[in-house]
Amino acid sequence: MPTRRDFLKFGGTALALSPAIVSLLRGQAVSAAPQACEARKFWTMIGDYPHTHALFAHQVPSSCVTLDIAPEPVVFAAFARSVAMEFDVSELSLVTFLQAKSFGRKLTLLPAVNLARFQHPYIVYNSAKGTMTPKDLEHARVGVRLFTATTPSWIRGILADDYGVDVGKMKWLAYQKPNVPEWKDPPNVTMIPQRDLSELLFSGEVDAIVADPVPKDPRAKSVIPDPDAAMKAWQTKHNAIQINHMVVVKEELTKSDPGAVREVWRLLKEAKRIGNEPLSEAAFHPFGLETNRHNIEIAIDYVYRTGMIPKRFSVDELFNDVTANLV
């Protein structure tokens, strides 16, 4: 199956980027000088990706900021701890961040995308039982790790917008509690003991699952027909990527030591530069507020219209005067 890197088109045409823009996407712009700040150690939770690996390998020196990275191999397993304000700097699902902000968590975004992809291939059904279309999901049972996870949240918006699915009629079986404890799952979500999602699907206990990775079993077929074409069509229509995770910091740190927060940003940018990702990958990890403004607007719109947050935030509400000006 083609991956996200195969579908980097804007307005239906291939990207034609200037060398300067290509350099920025790859994180190869000239790095800013280290910030003046007092020596600080920040408890950090972030994934080990090509564009962050230099942080793990201690290849990005700083005289004033040390990122003490938590040994968490699966970042989403620590998102509840991020919501509980355990970490100074953290990767966090954008949906979880929006919900956390709705319930008063004093976190602010850094304009750094750590994970993005098109979500269309990740809802699958058991083709041994016949064909399933998106409309068949109304009243169907769908297994998922977490109802409020970013991938099923994007998928609900896609199904509603592009396939006319009344997503309120879908019945969800989830085994993980919400990361934001004040959030209450809607009545069409049933909590179950933790189970392997593939087992749920092929035993017939659910009609479809949202799973990453998608089961390799040949019986597992995408509910969204021709997901490769659907990804291309969505990207052409919206001129955006689908953000999964970004980076957040405690808001208090931007007030007590803004120089240290700027230095964290420099470390992230320098790690990205060292990672030297291919352009096809770098475009799914864009840095900068204006570069990401439209991507974030689309995410807010989807999450709001599918009932995951009580208000439609503006993008600027998610940043403050320190993080909004990081370049």
FENGISUL-V60784 format. One line per field, one symbol per residue. psi: psi as a letter, one per 20 degrees, with the letter a starting at -180 (. if undefined). burial: I if it has 24 or more other ideal C-beta (glycine too) atoms within 12 Angstrom, else O. A space follows every 10 residues. Layout:
# FENGISUL-V60784
psi->???
burial->???
This chain:
# FENGISUL-V60784
psi->pqrhiiknqp kiqqpnqqhg gggghikjqp qqqqqprqpq pppqoqqnrh iihhghjlin qpiipponpq mnhohhijhh hghjkhqgpq qpphgggggg hhkjpmqqqq lophpqrpih ijoqroiija qprghiipjq ppqqgphjqg ghgghggggg gijkpniiiq opoqipqqho hhppqrhjpp prqpqphggg giijirhrqo poqppipiho qphopmhghh gggghggilr ropfqapqqp hhhhghmhhh ghhggggggh hgghhlqqhh ghijlqqpgh highghgggg gghgijkiqi qnqqghiira ighijp.
burial->OOOIOOIIIO OOOOOOOOOO OOOIIIIIOO IOOOIOIOOI OIIIIIIIII IIOIIIOOOI OIOIIIIOII OIOOIIOIII IIIOIOIIII IIIIIIIIII IIOOIOIIII IIIIIIIIII IIIIIIOOOO OIOIOIIIOI IIIIIIIIII IIIIIIIIII OIIOIOIOOI IIIIIIOIII OOIOIOOIIO OIOOOOIIOI IIOOOIIIII IIOIIOOOOI IIIIOOIOOI IIOIIOOIOI IIIIIIIIII IOIIOOIIII IIIIIIIIII IIIIIOIOIO IIIIIIIIIO IIIOIIIIII IIIIOIIIIO OOIOIOOIII OIIIOIO
